[in-house]
């Protein structure tokens, strides 16, 4: 995905709208110019490349 930055978001407890208590984490990639224009196929390809790269490095 080659994000230029990320936000890590964690919501805990009833006041944070958590209904079932469990560990829950969001990792949101951030870009100077969001890749909204990219098609689903392009995004799927990028994700697969990231997965493949991680698999090869393990």
Protein Blocks (a to p, Z undefined) as FASTA:
>chain_A
ZZabdcddddedjklopabgcdddddddddfbacklpcfklmmmmmmmmmmmmmmmZZ
